[in-house]
């Protein structure tokens, strides 16, 4: 891990001194208590402007999913009924450009690969190391949600997500979540609670954030989605995807669903 030469230009370290032990301790307590953390104004205006300018030019190259998936991002189960959570199909229609489409000189790479930023994340996540995804597509992504596009209900494969909003829509595009729905480590799939959320019998919480905020979220056991975007402004979000173990990549099913390809 090498510290990027531009990191001080991209992160507002006066507001967010990522090397400071006390600051790290305070933010870790907040994250552990809530399972979500929003660090307002973490990235500088120059970072946001630069990435939006680069990304907007690539929206035409984005893959927009037209397929559906279950909330577990697994193949359907022929042994279950069609209305079983393993077979209930959810629409995700937002588009994205994958890691192999992110320019080498992008500020996103400066941040993703920076040792100080990675050490900061390790501290918040209480892990020894973090690793990029073991595929060519998943480590850094930029998501696009123009009018009517959405990210459907799902659980993450990894235990945590690190994102930043780059451009807010006029309305919609709301991040909704239901914490502690399942226990993936024990194999508890929580079919009844998943049905309750999908049937709108259980109300979700909402997480509010703005362009330049750094957002950490534990999504492996929390069911979550982004509601459809409304208006003429495309919602743009960057994802810094890591794992706490080496050699982990997305499943073939997830790759095909979200990227339309497996390599």
C-alpha positions as CSV (number, residue, x, y, z in Angstrom):
1,X,0.0,0.0,0.0
2,X,1.5,3.3,-1.1
3,X,0.4,6.7,0.1
4,X,-0.9,8.7,-2.8
5,X,0.8,12.1,-3.4
6,X,-2.6,13.8,-3.9
7,X,-4.4,12.6,-0.8
8,X,-4.2,15.9,1.0
9,X,-5.9,17.5,-2.0
10,X,-8.7,15.0,-2.0
11,X,-9.5,14.6,1.7
12,X,-10.3,17.5,4.1
13,X,-8.0,16.5,6.9
14,X,-8.7,19.6,8.9
15,X,-12.3,18.3,9.4
16,X,-11.3,14.7,9.3
17,X,-7.8,14.0,10.6
18,X,-7.7,10.4,9.6
19,X,-4.3,9.7,11.3
20,X,-5.4,11.0,14.7
21,X,-6.0,8.2,17.2
22,X,-8.7,10.1,19.1
23,X,-10.6,11.0,16.0
24,X,-10.5,7.4,14.9
25,X,-11.7,6.2,18.3
26,X,-14.7,8.6,18.2
27,X,-15.8,7.6,14.8
28,X,-15.4,3.9,15.5
29,X,-17.7,4.2,18.5
30,X,-20.4,5.8,16.3
31,X,-20.0,3.2,13.6
32,X,-20.2,0.3,16.0
33,X,-23.3,1.7,17.6
34,X,-25.3,2.4,14.5
35,X,-23.8,0.1,11.8
36,X,-23.6,3.2,9.6
37,X,-21.4,6.2,9.6
38,X,-21.6,9.5,7.6
39,X,-18.5,11.7,7.6
40,X,-19.8,15.0,6.3
41,X,-17.5,16.9,3.9
42,X,-14.9,14.2,4.0
43,X,-13.8,14.8,0.4
44,X,-12.9,18.2,-0.9
45,X,-14.9,20.1,-3.5
46,X,-12.0,19.7,-5.9
47,X,-12.3,15.9,-5.5
48,X,-16.0,15.9,-6.1
49,X,-15.8,18.2,-9.1
50,X,-12.9,16.2,-10.7
51,X,-14.6,12.8,-10.3
52,X,-17.9,14.1,-11.6
53,X,-16.3,15.7,-14.6
54,X,-14.5,12.4,-15.4
55,X,-17.5,10.2,-14.7
56,X,-20.1,12.2,-16.6
57,X,-18.2,11.5,-19.7
58,X,-18.4,7.8,-19.1
59,X,-22.2,7.5,-18.4
60,X,-22.8,6.4,-22.0
61,X,-20.4,3.5,-21.4
62,X,-22.2,2.3,-18.2
63,X,-23.9,-1.0,-18.0
64,X,-27.5,-0.6,-17.1
65,X,-29.0,-3.8,-15.6
66,X,-32.2,-5.0,-17.1
67,X,-32.4,-8.2,-15.2
68,X,-33.8,-9.0,-11.8
69,X,-32.3,-10.7,-8.7
70,X,-33.3,-12.0,-5.3
71,X,-32.2,-10.1,-2.2
72,X,-29.4,-12.7,-1.5
73,X,-27.8,-12.1,-5.0
74,X,-27.9,-15.9,-5.6
75,X,-29.5,-18.1,-8.2
76,X,-33.2,-18.9,-7.7
77,X,-34.1,-22.1,-5.9
78,X,-36.1,-24.7,-7.9
79,X,-37.0,-26.4,-4.7
80,X,-38.9,-23.5,-3.4
81,X,-42.2,-21.9,-4.4
82,X,-42.1,-18.8,-6.7
83,X,-43.2,-16.5,-3.8
84,X,-40.4,-17.7,-1.6
85,X,-37.7,-15.0,-0.8
86,X,-35.1,-17.1,-2.7
87,X,-37.3,-16.7,-5.8
88,X,-38.8,-13.3,-5.4
89,X,-37.3,-11.1,-8.0
90,X,-36.2,-7.6,-7.3
91,X,-35.4,-4.9,-10.0
92,X,-32.1,-3.1,-10.0
93,X,-31.9,-0.7,-12.9
94,X,-29.1,1.7,-12.1
95,X,-26.0,1.7,-14.3
96,X,-22.3,1.5,-13.5
97,X,-18.8,1.6,-14.8
98,X,-16.6,-1.0,-13.4
99,X,-13.0,-0.9,-12.0
100,X,-11.5,-1.7,-15.4
101,X,-13.2,1.5,-16.8
102,X,-11.9,3.9,-14.1
103,X,-8.9,5.9,-15.4
104,X,-5.5,5.2,-13.9
105,X,-5.2,8.9,-13.0
106,X,-8.6,9.2,-11.3
107,X,-8.7,10.7,-7.8
108,X,-10.8,7.6,-7.0
109,X,-7.6,5.5,-7.4
110,X,-5.5,7.9,-5.4
111,X,-7.9,7.5,-2.5
112,X,-8.6,3.8,-2.9
113,X,-4.9,2.8,-2.9
114,X,-3.7,5.3,-0.3
115,X,-2.2,3.6,2.8
116,X,-3.4,6.3,5.2
117,X,-7.0,5.9,3.9
118,X,-6.8,2.2,4.1
119,X,-5.4,2.3,7.6
120,X,-8.2,4.6,8.6
121,X,-10.8,2.2,7.3
122,X,-9.1,-0.7,9.1
123,X,-9.4,1.2,12.3
124,X,-13.1,2.0,11.9
125,X,-13.8,-1.6,10.7
126,X,-11.7,-3.2,13.4
127,X,-9.8,-5.4,10.9
128,X,-6.1,-5.9,10.5
129,X,-6.1,-5.5,6.7
130,X,-8.4,-4.8,3.8
131,X,-8.0,-6.1,0.3
132,X,-9.3,-5.3,-3.2
133,X,-11.7,-7.6,-4.8
134,X,-10.2,-10.6,-6.6
135,X,-11.8,-9.7,-10.0
136,X,-11.2,-7.0,-12.5
137,X,-14.6,-5.3,-12.0
138,X,-15.6,-4.8,-8.4
139,X,-13.0,-2.8,-6.5
140,X,-13.9,0.7,-7.6
141,X,-17.3,1.4,-9.3
142,X,-19.2,4.5,-10.3
143,X,-23.0,4.2,-10.2
144,X,-25.4,6.2,-12.3
145,X,-29.1,6.5,-11.6
146,X,-30.9,8.8,-14.0
147,X,-34.7,9.4,-13.9
148,X,-36.5,6.3,-12.7
149,X,-33.5,4.1,-12.1
150,X,-33.0,2.3,-8.7
151,X,-31.0,-0.2,-6.7
152,X,-33.4,-2.9,-5.4
153,X,-33.5,-4.5,-2.0
154,X,-30.4,-6.8,-1.3
155,X,-27.8,-7.9,1.1
156,X,-24.2,-7.2,0.4
157,X,-21.7,-10.1,-0.1
158,X,-19.0,-8.2,1.9
159,X,-19.4,-7.2,5.6
160,X,-19.1,-3.5,4.9
161,X,-19.5,-0.9,2.1
162,X,-17.6,2.4,1.6
163,X,-19.2,5.0,-0.7
164,X,-19.4,8.6,-1.5
165,X,-22.2,10.5,-3.2
166,X,-20.8,12.6,-6.1
167,X,-24.0,14.2,-7.5
168,X,-27.4,14.3,-5.8
169,X,-30.6,14.0,-7.9
170,X,-33.4,16.5,-7.7
171,X,-35.4,14.1,-5.6
172,X,-35.7,10.3,-4.9
173,X,-32.5,8.3,-4.8
174,X,-33.1,7.7,-1.0
175,X,-31.0,5.1,0.8
176,X,-33.2,2.9,2.9
177,X,-32.2,0.0,5.1
178,X,-33.4,-2.4,7.7
179,X,-30.5,-3.4,10.1
180,X,-29.8,-6.8,11.5
181,X,-32.3,-8.7,9.3
182,X,-30.2,-11.9,8.9
183,X,-27.1,-13.5,10.4
184,X,-25.1,-14.6,7.4
185,X,-22.3,-16.1,9.4
186,X,-24.7,-18.6,11.1
187,X,-26.6,-19.2,7.9
188,X,-29.8,-17.6,9.2
189,X,-31.5,-16.3,6.1
190,X,-34.5,-14.6,7.8
191,X,-37.0,-15.5,5.2
192,X,-40.0,-14.1,7.2
193,X,-38.4,-10.7,7.8
194,X,-37.4,-10.4,4.2
195,X,-41.0,-11.1,3.1
196,X,-42.1,-8.4,5.6
197,X,-39.8,-5.8,4.2
198,X,-40.6,-6.7,0.6
199,X,-44.4,-6.6,1.4
200,X,-43.9,-3.2,3.1
201,X,-45.1,-4.6,6.4
202,X,-41.9,-3.4,8.1
203,X,-40.8,0.2,7.6
204,X,-37.1,0.9,6.7
205,X,-34.8,3.5,8.1
206,X,-33.3,6.2,5.9
207,X,-29.7,7.4,5.7
208,X,-29.1,11.0,4.6
209,X,-25.9,12.1,3.0
210,X,-24.6,14.7,0.5
211,X,-21.9,15.0,-2.2
212,X,-18.5,14.6,-0.7
213,X,-19.6,12.8,2.4
214,X,-17.9,9.4,3.2
215,X,-20.4,6.7,4.1
216,X,-19.6,3.4,5.8
217,X,-22.3,0.8,6.0
218,X,-22.5,-2.8,7.2
219,X,-24.7,-4.3,4.6
220,X,-24.1,-8.0,4.8
221,X,-26.9,-8.5,7.3
222,X,-28.8,-5.3,6.7
223,X,-31.4,-5.3,3.9
224,X,-31.1,-2.1,1.9
225,X,-31.9,-0.3,-1.3
226,X,-31.9,3.0,-3.1
227,X,-35.3,4.3,-4.3
228,X,-35.9,5.4,-7.9
229,X,-34.3,8.8,-8.9
230,X,-36.7,11.6,-9.8
231,X,-35.9,14.5,-12.0
232,X,-33.5,15.4,-14.8
233,X,-30.2,15.2,-12.6
234,X,-28.5,11.8,-12.6
235,X,-27.6,10.5,-9.1
236,X,-23.8,9.6,-9.2
237,X,-22.2,7.5,-6.5
238,X,-18.7,6.1,-6.1
239,X,-18.1,2.8,-4.4
240,X,-14.8,1.8,-2.7
241,X,-15.1,-1.9,-2.4
242,X,-12.8,-3.9,-0.1
243,X,-12.8,-7.2,1.7
244,X,-11.2,-8.1,5.0
245,X,-9.9,-11.3,3.5
246,X,-7.7,-11.8,0.3
247,X,-8.9,-13.7,-2.7
248,X,-12.6,-12.8,-2.6
249,X,-14.6,-11.8,-5.7
250,X,-18.2,-11.5,-6.5
251,X,-20.2,-14.6,-7.5
252,X,-20.7,-15.2,-11.2
253,X,-24.5,-14.5,-10.6
254,X,-23.7,-11.1,-9.0
255,X,-21.2,-10.2,-11.7
256,X,-23.7,-11.0,-14.5
257,X,-26.5,-9.1,-12.7
258,X,-24.6,-5.9,-12.0
259,X,-22.0,-5.8,-14.8
260,X,-23.4,-7.8,-17.6
261,X,-20.1,-9.7,-17.8
262,X,-17.8,-11.7,-15.7
263,X,-14.5,-10.3,-16.8
